[in-house]
Amino acid sequence: MKPSSSLSLLLALALGSPSLWAKAHLLSPLPLPHQEAINIETEPCDEACLYRLDKEEKVFSFIARFHPGITSEALRARLAILMEENDIHAAPFYMVKKSRSKLEIALLVPKKSIGRYSVTTIDTILAYLVSKEGAFSFEVFDSQDESATSLAKAIQKVESKGFDYAIALVTHQGASELVKLSLKIPLYIPSVHQKQVLQAGTPPKNIFFGGIDYEAQIRALLPYAKGSTVSLYNDDSYIGQKIGEYVKLAGAQVGFEESFSNTKAAEFNKGVKSQGRFIQGSSVFLNTPIVKSSLILSQFTYNGYKPSDILSTQINYNHSLLSLTQPKDRENLYIANSIGEASREIIEYSAILKSDLQYDWINYSTSLGVEYFYRTVFPEAIPYFNEKLEGNQVNYPIRLYQTKPDRFIPIN
């Protein structure tokens, strides 16, 4: 942990059973290795000198000889770009400005609704905060459930303790309740897209959303649906059903649709035999999580069913899919992904605390939300992420992938 960080970690004791929440973290006092450019020249380098070094592509000399007196916005922007391109995430020691600012951030979690994500989200937030130089305070508040009363009480506690920012890990149900509250501090919801709560009214200006746009991913996938009809396998969860609705709203000609519950999954080796006539030659949308999708794909192969193509959204962009299926199961499989390319530094810091930013989009969105608040307090901090807020919603790019035996490969 960096000595300059002021770590005030107040994991609330009111989170319930200590045995459930007690998770020891022994962080090494040594930071991850990083590059730093050191100036060994004795002569000063003015703006003309820096422009010359940049033109001559003397990257490390440019970075090392840059000094706080340089006011050119163009040169400062060039410095940030070169440091990012060369994985130099620490400015020269003489350029670091000591700040008395402090980020005070709270995490609100309804433990009964979120389950395991409560712990991984704590790890994700800590990884970001520890990776930076700024002082911070961090506390977790458990609302227990997502009822209006429980969430309102939790928010009131957050505000009464003087926190300036909050992250709320909730489902669409909890988000629909939060947008009805009058909040005094900015709140970021990493797990829900803004359009999922529009029916609850226009979100307040100080609530921000980091959820994936499944509807946009469906629109990106549809040009690859070449089958005569569309077959839908929708998980019986809210997200699975919602994605199925998006496929139909996009105008797909649906010839077969199945709500895929755990019970149906357990008996799918029998049930699939009556579905072959719909699957053969159709475009199959898998709106099911990884384990169910793997089961469906393997049964298609086992029974000799050959869809024209198979399509899925973020719900199946995970390396586990590659280990649970065979390459022949994934022929003509297209998957949409909105997880971007974060800085290697934050990916590695997060990995230390077992937080996956490469395949887990909620972790990715959470870390992105922490950065938004962090750079509000410390605007000079170098960003790890490229995504921006548009209004109240993070705007994610959409990339389409196919698979090799051991990896995903982009197709656009």
LOFILUM-794428 format. One record per residue (C-alpha): residue number from 1; residue in three letters; x, y, z. Coordinates in pm, 1 decimal. Each point is the difference from the previous one (the first is absolute). Last residue first. Layout:
N
(lumtor NUM, 'Ala', (X, Y, Z));
...
# end
This chain:
412
(lumtor 412, 'Asn', (-1510.2, -551.8, -3602.0));
(lumtor 411, 'Ile', (62.3, -374.0, 30.0));
(lumtor 410, 'Pro', (173.6, -10.5, 335.9));
(lumtor 409, 'Ile', (151.8, -333.1, 115.0));
(lumtor 408, 'Phe', (-96.8, -174.1, 324.2));
(lumtor 407, 'Arg', (245.7, -253.1, 139.2));
(lumtor 406, 'Asp', (97.5, -362.8, 58.3));
(lumtor 405, 'Pro', (-148.6, -207.9, -281.4));
(lumtor 404, 'Lys', (-62.1, 309.1, -214.7));
(lumtor 403, 'Thr', (-317.2, 197.1, 50.8));
(lumtor 402, 'Gln', (-202.3, 266.6, -178.2));
(lumtor 401, 'Tyr', (-27.7, 356.3, 118.4));
(lumtor 400, 'Leu', (-203.5, 314.5, -53.4));
(lumtor 399, 'Arg', (96.3, 333.5, 152.1));
(lumtor 398, 'Ile', (-238.2, 252.5, 151.4));
(lumtor 397, 'Pro', (128.4, 331.0, 136.8));
(lumtor 396, 'Tyr', (-128.5, 106.1, 342.6));
(lumtor 395, 'Asn', (-167.9, 330.8, 83.2));
(lumtor 394, 'Val', (-32.6, 43.5, 375.1));
(lumtor 393, 'Gln', (-340.6, 148.3, 81.7));
(lumtor 392, 'Asn', (-114.8, 316.5, 180.8));
(lumtor 391, 'Gly', (65.9, 244.2, -282.7));
(lumtor 390, 'Glu', (255.6, -170.9, -217.2));
(lumtor 389, 'Leu', (261.3, -130.1, 241.3));
(lumtor 388, 'Lys', (328.2, -96.7, -157.6));
(lumtor 387, 'Glu', (186.3, -324.9, -65.3));
(lumtor 386, 'Asn', (379.4, 11.6, -38.7));
(lumtor 385, 'Phe', (108.8, -151.1, 331.7));
(lumtor 384, 'Tyr', (312.9, 12.1, 218.4));
(lumtor 383, 'Pro', (2.8, 376.5, 33.8));
(lumtor 382, 'Ile', (311.0, 196.7, 106.7));
(lumtor 381, 'Ala', (-77.3, 196.8, 315.8));
(lumtor 380, 'Glu', (14.6, 380.5, -39.3));
(lumtor 379, 'Pro', (-372.9, 33.4, 70.1));
(lumtor 378, 'Phe', (39.1, -136.6, 356.2));
(lumtor 377, 'Val', (-341.7, 51.0, 162.4));
(lumtor 376, 'Thr', (-203.7, -37.2, -320.9));
(lumtor 375, 'Arg', (265.7, -243.4, -118.8));
(lumtor 374, 'Tyr', (-88.2, -234.4, 285.3));
(lumtor 373, 'Phe', (-374.8, 24.8, -65.8));
(lumtor 372, 'Tyr', (30.8, -106.7, -364.1));
(lumtor 371, 'Glu', (271.3, -250.9, 88.7));
(lumtor 370, 'Val', (-225.1, -171.2, 252.9));
(lumtor 369, 'Gly', (-265.3, -30.7, -271.0));
(lumtor 368, 'Leu', (246.8, -164.7, -238.9));
(lumtor 367, 'Ser', (97.7, -247.8, 270.3));
(lumtor 366, 'Thr', (-366.9, -89.1, 45.0));
(lumtor 365, 'Ser', (-59.3, -35.0, -374.4));
(lumtor 364, 'Tyr', (291.3, -240.6, -35.1));
(lumtor 363, 'Asn', (-110.4, -201.0, 303.0));
(lumtor 362, 'Ile', (-351.0, -16.8, -145.4));
(lumtor 361, 'Trp', (144.8, -95.0, -340.1));
(lumtor 360, 'Asp', (185.2, -305.7, 123.1));
(lumtor 359, 'Tyr', (217.8, -115.7, -291.2));
(lumtor 358, 'Gln', (310.6, 219.6, 2.1));
(lumtor 357, 'Leu', (-46.9, 184.4, 329.5));
(lumtor 356, 'Asp', (23.0, -311.3, 220.4));
(lumtor 355, 'Ser', (28.4, 77.6, 372.1));
(lumtor 354, 'Lys', (203.3, -257.8, 190.9));
(lumtor 353, 'Leu', (164.8, 261.7, 224.1));
(lumtor 352, 'Ile', (333.7, -30.6, -181.8));
(lumtor 351, 'Ala', (-194.9, -9.1, -328.1));
(lumtor 350, 'Ser', (-129.1, 350.5, 70.9));
(lumtor 349, 'Tyr', (353.4, 138.7, 23.4));
(lumtor 348, 'Glu', (87.9, -177.0, -324.0));
(lumtor 347, 'Ile', (-300.9, 130.9, -194.2));
(lumtor 346, 'Ile', (56.2, 347.0, 149.1));
(lumtor 345, 'Glu', (358.6, 9.4, -129.8));
(lumtor 344, 'Arg', (-78.7, -151.7, -339.4));
(lumtor 343, 'Ser', (-216.8, 300.3, -80.0));
(lumtor 342, 'Ala', (-354.2, -87.4, -101.6));
(lumtor 341, 'Glu', (-90.3, -135.4, -341.9));
(lumtor 340, 'Gly', (-377.8, 5.9, -23.4));
(lumtor 339, 'Ile', (-269.7, -236.2, 119.9));
(lumtor 338, 'Ser', (-291.0, 43.1, -242.8));
(lumtor 337, 'Asn', (-14.0, -350.8, -144.6));
(lumtor 336, 'Ala', (-226.2, -159.2, -260.6));
(lumtor 335, 'Ile', (35.7, -371.8, -73.6));
(lumtor 334, 'Tyr', (-21.0, -179.2, -334.5));
(lumtor 333, 'Leu', (-0.3, -381.1, -25.3));
(lumtor 332, 'Asn', (31.0, -145.0, -351.7));
(lumtor 331, 'Glu', (172.6, -311.6, 138.4));
(lumtor 330, 'Arg', (-4.4, 2.6, 378.3));
(lumtor 329, 'Asp', (-91.6, -362.3, 72.1));
(lumtor 328, 'Lys', (276.8, -108.2, -240.7));
(lumtor 327, 'Pro', (253.8, 183.1, 220.2));
(lumtor 326, 'Gln', (-113.5, -204.3, 303.4));
(lumtor 325, 'Thr', (-185.3, 158.5, 290.6));
(lumtor 324, 'Leu', (48.9, 58.2, 373.4));
(lumtor 323, 'Ser', (358.5, 126.2, -29.8));
(lumtor 322, 'Leu', (-77.8, 260.1, -265.0));
(lumtor 321, 'Leu', (-314.1, 119.7, 178.8));
(lumtor 320, 'Ser', (207.0, 54.3, 314.3));
(lumtor 319, 'His', (193.2, 272.8, -183.9));
(lumtor 318, 'Asn', (-301.5, 226.3, 29.4));
(lumtor 317, 'Tyr', (-208.3, 191.6, -251.7));
(lumtor 316, 'Asn', (-320.4, -198.2, 48.4));
(lumtor 315, 'Ile', (-230.5, 258.5, 162.4));
(lumtor 314, 'Gln', (165.3, 272.6, -206.1));
(lumtor 313, 'Thr', (-226.4, -97.5, -290.1));
(lumtor 312, 'Ser', (-61.6, -318.3, -195.6));
(lumtor 311, 'Leu', (-33.1, -130.5, -353.8));
(lumtor 310, 'Ile', (0.4, -343.9, -158.7));
(lumtor 309, 'Asp', (3.9, -45.7, -377.5));
(lumtor 308, 'Ser', (-168.0, -207.1, -269.4));
(lumtor 307, 'Pro', (-88.6, -253.3, 266.7));
(lumtor 306, 'Lys', (137.0, -351.6, -47.2));
(lumtor 305, 'Tyr', (-164.2, -270.9, 210.6));
(lumtor 304, 'Gly', (201.7, -322.1, 14.5));
(lumtor 303, 'Asn', (-147.5, -119.7, 329.1));
(lumtor 302, 'Tyr', (330.7, 14.8, 188.2));
(lumtor 301, 'Thr', (93.3, 332.8, -158.9));
(lumtor 300, 'Phe', (-327.5, 170.0, 94.2));
(lumtor 299, 'Gln', (25.7, -160.0, 343.8));
(lumtor 298, 'Ser', (345.5, 152.9, 53.4));
(lumtor 297, 'Leu', (-125.5, 346.0, -95.2));
(lumtor 296, 'Ile', (-300.6, -15.7, 232.6));
(lumtor 295, 'Leu', (207.3, -117.6, 296.9));
(lumtor 294, 'Ser', (261.3, 268.6, -58.8));
(lumtor 293, 'Ser', (-273.4, 264.0, -16.7));
(lumtor 292, 'Lys', (-143.5, -122.8, 330.8));
(lumtor 291, 'Val', (339.9, 22.4, 171.0));
(lumtor 290, 'Ile', (82.1, 336.5, -158.9));
(lumtor 289, 'Pro', (-317.0, 194.1, 72.0));
(lumtor 288, 'Thr', (-298.1, -7.5, -240.4));
(lumtor 287, 'Asn', (-115.5, 233.9, -274.5));
(lumtor 286, 'Leu', (134.7, -238.5, -263.3));
(lumtor 285, 'Phe', (-137.3, 126.4, -331.2));
(lumtor 284, 'Val', (-22.7, -272.9, -264.6));
(lumtor 283, 'Ser', (-16.4, 89.8, -368.8));
(lumtor 282, 'Ser', (-182.7, -283.0, -173.8));
(lumtor 281, 'Gly', (130.2, -270.7, -232.1));
(lumtor 280, 'Gln', (-96.3, -288.5, 230.6));
(lumtor 279, 'Ile', (-121.8, 144.3, 329.1));
(lumtor 278, 'Phe', (-374.5, -16.3, -63.9));
(lumtor 277, 'Arg', (-0.2, -359.2, -129.3));
(lumtor 276, 'Gly', (235.9, -100.8, 281.5));
(lumtor 275, 'Gln', (-231.6, 115.5, 277.6));
(lumtor 274, 'Ser', (-162.9, -333.2, 88.9));
(lumtor 273, 'Lys', (336.9, -159.6, 73.2));
(lumtor 272, 'Val', (103.6, 294.9, 216.2));
(lumtor 271, 'Gly', (-241.0, -102.1, 274.1));
(lumtor 270, 'Lys', (180.3, -324.3, 81.9));
(lumtor 269, 'Asn', (356.4, 129.7, 44.6));
(lumtor 268, 'Phe', (-162.3, 315.4, 135.4));
(lumtor 267, 'Glu', (-132.1, -165.9, 314.7));
(lumtor 266, 'Ala', (219.7, 179.3, 256.0));
(lumtor 265, 'Ala', (-11.9, 318.4, -209.2));
(lumtor 264, 'Lys', (-379.0, -9.0, 0.2));
(lumtor 263, 'Thr', (-1.6, -4.3, 380.5));
(lumtor 262, 'Asn', (260.1, 276.3, 19.2));
(lumtor 261, 'Ser', (-225.3, 217.0, -216.0));
(lumtor 260, 'Phe', (37.9, 69.2, -372.6));
(lumtor 259, 'Ser', (-296.0, 198.1, -129.7));
(lumtor 258, 'Glu', (-9.8, -138.7, -354.6));
(lumtor 257, 'Glu', (-82.9, 179.3, -324.5));
(lumtor 256, 'Phe', (-38.9, -135.0, -354.3));
(lumtor 255, 'Gly', (-77.8, 156.8, -336.3));
(lumtor 254, 'Val', (99.9, 356.4, 81.9));
(lumtor 253, 'Gln', (23.0, 233.2, -299.3));
(lumtor 252, 'Ala', (231.7, 267.8, 142.9));
(lumtor 251, 'Gly', (-140.5, 353.5, -1.8));
(lumtor 250, 'Ala', (229.9, 171.0, 251.1));
(lumtor 249, 'Leu', (-283.0, -12.8, 253.9));
(lumtor 248, 'Lys', (13.4, -379.9, -18.6));
(lumtor 247, 'Val', (370.2, -12.2, 82.7));
(lumtor 246, 'Tyr', (-45.0, 263.8, 272.6));
(lumtor 245, 'Glu', (-273.8, -207.8, 163.4));
(lumtor 244, 'Gly', (235.1, -298.5, 20.8));
(lumtor 243, 'Ile', (257.9, 224.8, 166.0));
(lumtor 242, 'Lys', (-259.1, 96.3, 260.7));
(lumtor 241, 'Gln', (-91.9, -361.9, 75.2));
(lumtor 240, 'Gly', (362.4, -91.7, 61.9));
(lumtor 239, 'Ile', (60.6, 312.0, 208.9));
(lumtor 238, 'Tyr', (-303.5, -57.8, 223.8));
(lumtor 237, 'Ser', (89.0, -365.6, 55.5));
(lumtor 236, 'Asp', (-171.1, -290.7, -180.4));
(lumtor 235, 'Asp', (293.3, -27.1, -240.3));
(lumtor 234, 'Asn', (-113.3, 48.6, -357.0));
(lumtor 233, 'Tyr', (74.1, -249.4, -276.9));
(lumtor 232, 'Leu', (-124.5, 162.6, -319.0));
(lumtor 231, 'Ser', (-17.0, -151.0, -349.2));
(lumtor 230, 'Val', (3.8, 237.8, -297.7));
(lumtor 229, 'Thr', (-120.8, -86.4, -350.8));
(lumtor 228, 'Ser', (152.1, -65.3, -343.3));
(lumtor 227, 'Gly', (346.0, 38.0, 148.6));
(lumtor 226, 'Lys', (246.2, 275.4, -89.6));
(lumtor 225, 'Ala', (27.0, 171.6, 339.1));
(lumtor 224, 'Tyr', (329.8, 186.8, -39.9));
(lumtor 223, 'Pro', (-175.4, 332.7, -70.1));
(lumtor 222, 'Leu', (-188.2, -55.7, 330.4));
(lumtor 221, 'Leu', (306.6, 12.7, 225.5));
(lumtor 220, 'Ala', (46.5, 378.9, 18.9));
(lumtor 219, 'Arg', (-372.1, 50.9, 63.6));
(lumtor 218, 'Ile', (15.9, -256.9, 279.3));
(lumtor 217, 'Gln', (297.1, 182.5, 155.0));
(lumtor 216, 'Ala', (-194.9, 327.9, -9.4));
(lumtor 215, 'Glu', (-286.7, -165.2, 189.8));
(lumtor 214, 'Tyr', (240.6, -147.7, 252.5));
(lumtor 213, 'Asp', (128.8, 344.7, 98.1));
(lumtor 212, 'Ile', (235.6, -94.9, 284.2));
(lumtor 211, 'Gly', (-40.1, 174.2, 335.2));
(lumtor 210, 'Gly', (207.1, 293.3, 123.9));
(lumtor 209, 'Phe', (-268.8, 240.1, 120.4));
(lumtor 208, 'Phe', (24.9, 341.2, 165.9));
(lumtor 207, 'Ile', (-227.3, 160.1, 258.9));
(lumtor 206, 'Asn', (69.8, 369.3, 70.8));
(lumtor 205, 'Lys', (-227.1, 142.4, -269.3));
(lumtor 204, 'Pro', (-301.7, -188.4, 131.3));
(lumtor 203, 'Pro', (-125.6, -285.0, -220.8));
(lumtor 202, 'Thr', (-311.6, 76.8, -207.6));
(lumtor 201, 'Gly', (-284.0, -219.4, 120.0));
(lumtor 200, 'Ala', (-44.6, -357.7, 120.7));
(lumtor 199, 'Gln', (-65.8, -114.1, -356.8));
(lumtor 198, 'Leu', (347.4, 123.7, -87.6));
(lumtor 197, 'Val', (149.8, -259.5, 232.9));
(lumtor 196, 'Gln', (143.8, -252.8, -246.7));
(lumtor 195, 'Lys', (90.6, 280.4, -243.4));
(lumtor 194, 'Gln', (266.9, 124.5, 241.3));
(lumtor 193, 'His', (197.8, -320.2, -15.2));
(lumtor 192, 'Val', (44.3, -186.5, 328.3));
(lumtor 191, 'Ser', (297.4, -162.4, 175.9));
(lumtor 190, 'Pro', (242.4, 287.5, 51.9));
(lumtor 189, 'Ile', (-241.2, 231.8, 187.7));
(lumtor 188, 'Tyr', (182.1, 325.3, 82.0));
(lumtor 187, 'Leu', (-132.0, 247.2, 257.8));
(lumtor 186, 'Pro', (83.6, 370.4, 29.6));
(lumtor 185, 'Ile', (-92.0, 151.0, 339.4));
(lumtor 184, 'Lys', (-309.6, 168.0, 145.2));
(lumtor 183, 'Leu', (-247.6, -251.5, -135.8));
(lumtor 182, 'Ser', (-375.6, 50.8, -27.7));
(lumtor 181, 'Leu', (-124.4, -353.8, -49.2));
(lumtor 180, 'Lys', (-210.9, -127.5, -290.2));
(lumtor 179, 'Val', (305.3, -99.9, -202.0));
(lumtor 178, 'Leu', (102.1, -231.2, 285.1));
(lumtor 177, 'Glu', (-317.7, -206.8, -18.7));
(lumtor 176, 'Ser', (35.1, -88.6, -368.9));
(lumtor 175, 'Ala', (369.0, -70.8, 61.8));
(lumtor 174, 'Gly', (-92.8, -253.5, 266.6));
(lumtor 173, 'Gln', (-228.1, -189.1, -238.0));
(lumtor 172, 'His', (248.5, 24.9, -287.3));
(lumtor 171, 'Thr', (249.3, -181.3, 223.0));
(lumtor 170, 'Val', (226.9, 176.8, 248.4));
(lumtor 169, 'Leu', (367.5, 77.9, 56.8));
(lumtor 168, 'Ala', (-18.7, 359.0, 120.2));
(lumtor 167, 'Ile', (313.4, 214.1, -21.7));
(lumtor 166, 'Ala', (13.1, 311.6, 215.5));
(lumtor 165, 'Tyr', (168.4, 339.4, 3.0));
(lumtor 164, 'Asp', (62.4, 282.9, 249.4));
(lumtor 163, 'Phe', (-26.9, -201.1, 320.1));
(lumtor 162, 'Gly', (-87.1, 207.4, 305.1));
(lumtor 161, 'Lys', (-119.9, -267.9, 238.3));
(lumtor 160, 'Ser', (-356.4, 133.5, -22.7));
(lumtor 159, 'Glu', (3.3, -46.0, -378.4));
(lumtor 158, 'Val', (87.3, -368.8, 15.0));
(lumtor 157, 'Lys', (-245.9, -60.3, 283.3));
(lumtor 156, 'Gln', (-280.1, 170.8, -195.9));
(lumtor 155, 'Ile', (84.1, -211.5, -303.7));
(lumtor 154, 'Ala', (-36.7, -314.5, 210.8));
(lumtor 153, 'Lys', (-333.6, 113.3, 140.9));
(lumtor 152, 'Ala', (-133.8, 82.3, -348.2));
(lumtor 151, 'Leu', (113.9, -337.4, -132.4));
(lumtor 150, 'Ser', (-176.1, -189.3, 278.2));
(lumtor 149, 'Thr', (-324.2, 196.8, -35.1));
(lumtor 148, 'Ala', (-19.5, -29.4, -378.9));
(lumtor 147, 'Ser', (58.8, -374.6, 15.8));
(lumtor 146, 'Glu', (322.9, -129.9, -148.9));
(lumtor 145, 'Asp', (116.6, -229.2, 281.8));
(lumtor 144, 'Gln', (260.1, -15.4, 279.3));
(lumtor 143, 'Ser', (86.5, 373.4, -34.9));
(lumtor 142, 'Asp', (364.6, -82.4, 71.7));
(lumtor 141, 'Phe', (234.7, 299.0, 17.5));
(lumtor 140, 'Val', (369.6, -34.7, -86.0));
(lumtor 139, 'Glu', (255.6, 266.5, 87.8));
(lumtor 138, 'Phe', (289.7, 159.4, -184.9));
(lumtor 137, 'Ser', (217.3, 297.0, 93.8));
(lumtor 136, 'Phe', (259.3, 130.6, -242.1));
(lumtor 135, 'Ala', (337.4, 166.7, -45.1));
(lumtor 134, 'Gly', (130.7, 23.4, -354.9));
(lumtor 133, 'Glu', (299.5, -188.9, -137.3));
(lumtor 132, 'Lys', (-183.3, -258.2, -210.0));
(lumtor 131, 'Ser', (15.2, -379.1, -23.4));
(lumtor 130, 'Val', (-146.8, -36.0, 349.8));
(lumtor 129, 'Leu', (-320.6, 175.6, -107.0));
(lumtor 128, 'Tyr', (-47.8, -213.1, -311.2));
(lumtor 127, 'Ala', (64.4, -331.5, 171.6));
(lumtor 126, 'Leu', (-220.6, 99.7, 293.6));
(lumtor 125, 'Ile', (-296.6, 63.1, -230.4));
(lumtor 124, 'Thr', (40.4, -335.9, -173.3));
(lumtor 123, 'Asp', (44.5, -189.3, 327.3));
(lumtor 122, 'Ile', (-317.6, 152.2, 144.0));
(lumtor 121, 'Thr', (-179.5, -90.8, -323.8));
(lumtor 120, 'Thr', (123.8, -358.2, 24.1));
(lumtor 119, 'Val', (-141.3, -32.2, 352.4));
(lumtor 118, 'Ser', (-349.7, 131.4, -71.2));
(lumtor 117, 'Tyr', (-3.2, -184.1, -332.4));
(lumtor 116, 'Arg', (-33.5, -326.7, 190.9));
(lumtor 115, 'Gly', (-357.1, 71.0, 109.0));
(lumtor 114, 'Ile', (-169.2, 295.1, -169.5));
(lumtor 113, 'Ser', (-358.7, -25.3, 119.8));
(lumtor 112, 'Lys', (45.1, -99.3, 365.5));
(lumtor 111, 'Lys', (304.3, 224.6, 44.3));
(lumtor 110, 'Pro', (-171.2, 317.4, -119.2));
(lumtor 109, 'Val', (321.7, 192.2, -68.6));
(lumtor 108, 'Leu', (88.2, 368.0, 41.9));
(lumtor 107, 'Leu', (366.4, 89.3, -45.2));
(lumtor 106, 'Ala', (125.2, 328.7, 141.6));
(lumtor 105, 'Ile', (261.9, 247.5, -121.8));
(lumtor 104, 'Glu', (196.1, 274.4, 170.5));
(lumtor 103, 'Leu', (273.6, 109.7, -238.3));
(lumtor 102, 'Lys', (251.0, 225.4, 173.3));
(lumtor 101, 'Ser', (165.7, 323.5, -104.2));
(lumtor 100, 'Arg', (313.1, 116.8, 178.9));
(lumtor 99, 'Ser', (197.9, -33.0, -317.3));
(lumtor 98, 'Lys', (371.5, -32.5, -52.2));
(lumtor 97, 'Lys', (86.7, 78.5, -358.1));
(lumtor 96, 'Val', (213.7, -255.6, -178.0));
(lumtor 95, 'Met', (223.5, 167.6, -257.9));
(lumtor 94, 'Tyr', (329.2, -40.7, 189.8));
(lumtor 93, 'Phe', (-61.3, -373.8, 36.1));
(lumtor 92, 'Pro', (-26.0, -58.0, -375.2));
(lumtor 91, 'Ala', (-359.2, -101.4, -85.6));
(lumtor 90, 'Ala', (-106.1, -354.0, 77.9));
(lumtor 89, 'His', (-206.9, -197.2, -251.0));
(lumtor 88, 'Ile', (263.1, -61.6, -263.9));
(lumtor 87, 'Asp', (-156.8, -276.1, -208.8));
(lumtor 86, 'Asn', (165.4, 129.6, -318.6));
(lumtor 85, 'Glu', (-320.8, 100.4, -178.7));
(lumtor 84, 'Glu', (-142.6, 149.8, 321.4));
(lumtor 83, 'Met', (307.1, 214.2, 68.4));
(lumtor 82, 'Leu', (10.4, 110.4, -363.1));
(lumtor 81, 'Ile', (-366.7, 103.6, 0.0));
(lumtor 80, 'Ala', (23.3, 192.5, 329.3));
(lumtor 79, 'Leu', (311.1, 186.0, -118.5));
(lumtor 78, 'Arg', (-167.2, 91.2, -330.8));
(lumtor 77, 'Ala', (-292.3, 150.3, 190.5));
(lumtor 76, 'Arg', (243.2, 205.8, 208.1));
(lumtor 75, 'Leu', (177.0, 111.0, -316.7));
(lumtor 74, 'Ala', (-323.5, 108.3, -166.5));
(lumtor 73, 'Glu', (-122.3, 174.7, 315.7));
(lumtor 72, 'Ser', (319.2, 207.6, 9.2));
(lumtor 71, 'Thr', (67.8, 103.7, 361.4));
(lumtor 70, 'Ile', (346.0, -151.9, 53.5));
(lumtor 69, 'Gly', (122.7, 120.7, 340.6));
(lumtor 68, 'Pro', (-73.4, -337.5, 159.8));
(lumtor 67, 'His', (286.0, -169.6, -190.4));
(lumtor 66, 'Phe', (34.6, -230.4, -301.6));
(lumtor 65, 'Arg', (360.7, -113.5, -28.0));
(lumtor 64, 'Ala', (-67.6, -364.0, 89.8));
(lumtor 63, 'Ile', (-304.5, -36.4, -225.5));
(lumtor 62, 'Phe', (163.0, 153.0, -309.1));
(lumtor 61, 'Ser', (325.4, -186.6, 63.7));
(lumtor 60, 'Phe', (-199.6, -322.1, 23.2));
(lumtor 59, 'Val', (-177.6, 59.3, -329.4));
(lumtor 58, 'Lys', (285.6, 115.7, -217.0));
(lumtor 57, 'Glu', (-222.2, -13.7, -307.8));
(lumtor 56, 'Glu', (203.9, 273.5, -175.9));
(lumtor 55, 'Lys', (-317.8, 207.6, -32.2));
(lumtor 54, 'Asp', (-72.3, -54.7, 369.2));
(lumtor 53, 'Leu', (350.6, 106.5, 98.6));
(lumtor 52, 'Arg', (-30.6, 313.2, -215.1));
(lumtor 51, 'Tyr', (-339.3, 90.5, 148.7));
(lumtor 50, 'Leu', (153.1, -44.7, 346.0));
(lumtor 49, 'Cys', (291.7, 232.4, -79.1));
(lumtor 48, 'Ala', (-235.5, 264.7, -137.3));
(lumtor 47, 'Glu', (-204.0, -24.7, 320.8));
(lumtor 46, 'Asp', (304.5, 48.8, 223.2));
(lumtor 45, 'Cys', (253.9, -262.0, 107.5));
(lumtor 44, 'Pro', (236.2, 99.6, 280.7));
(lumtor 43, 'Glu', (365.3, -117.7, -19.6));
(lumtor 42, 'Thr', (124.7, -245.4, 262.9));
(lumtor 41, 'Glu', (-121.1, -319.2, -168.5));
(lumtor 40, 'Ile', (-56.3, -318.8, 200.5));
(lumtor 39, 'Asn', (-381.7, 22.5, -2.3));
(lumtor 38, 'Ile', (-160.0, -321.2, 127.8));
(lumtor 37, 'Ala', (-283.7, -175.9, -187.9));
(lumtor 36, 'Glu', (-192.6, -242.2, 219.9));
(lumtor 35, 'Gln', (-105.3, -351.3, -97.5));
(lumtor 34, 'His', (-214.1, -212.6, 227.3));
(lumtor 33, 'Pro', (31.9, -306.7, 218.3));
(lumtor 32, 'Leu', (-303.5, -69.4, 220.8));
(lumtor 31, 'Pro', (10.0, 168.8, 338.8));
(lumtor 30, 'Leu', (181.1, -163.3, 292.7));
(lumtor 29, 'Pro', (-184.7, -2.2, 332.1));
(lumtor 28, 'Ser', (-155.7, -330.9, -110.5));
(lumtor 27, 'Leu', (-369.2, -16.2, 73.3));
(lumtor 26, 'Leu', (-123.4, -251.3, 253.2));
(lumtor 25, 'His', (-375.8, -0.3, -52.1));
(lumtor 24, 'Ala', (-207.6, -196.4, 248.6));
(lumtor 23, 'Lys', (-362.9, -71.3, -78.9));
(lumtor 22, 'Ala', (-240.4, 26.7, 290.6));
(lumtor 21, 'Trp', (-338.9, 53.2, -161.8));
(lumtor 20, 'Leu', (-170.1, -335.8, 41.4));
(lumtor 19, 'Ser', (173.7, -97.3, 323.0));
(lumtor 18, 'Pro', (-70.2, 342.7, 145.1));
(lumtor 17, 'Ser', (-375.9, -56.1, -45.1));
(lumtor 16, 'Gly', (-178.4, 322.6, -86.6));
(lumtor 15, 'Leu', (126.6, 307.4, -178.5));
(lumtor 14, 'Ala', (-46.6, 216.7, 307.0));
(lumtor 13, 'Leu', (372.1, -5.8, 68.2));
(lumtor 12, 'Ala', (50.7, 252.5, -279.3));
(lumtor 11, 'Leu', (324.0, -36.7, -193.8));
(lumtor 10, 'Leu', (167.4, 322.9, 101.5));
(lumtor 9, 'Leu', (315.0, 26.8, -208.4));
(lumtor 8, 'Ser', (185.2, 321.3, 68.0));
(lumtor 7, 'Leu', (302.3, -34.9, -220.3));
(lumtor 6, 'Ser', (203.4, 315.0, -36.2));
(lumtor 5, 'Ser', (209.9, -79.2, -302.2));
(lumtor 4, 'Ser', (350.5, 144.2, 1.2));
(lumtor 3, 'Pro', (148.7, -326.0, 128.2));
(lumtor 2, 'Lys', (-123.2, -191.2, -306.4));
(lumtor 1, 'Met', (-143.9, -339.2, 88.5));
# end
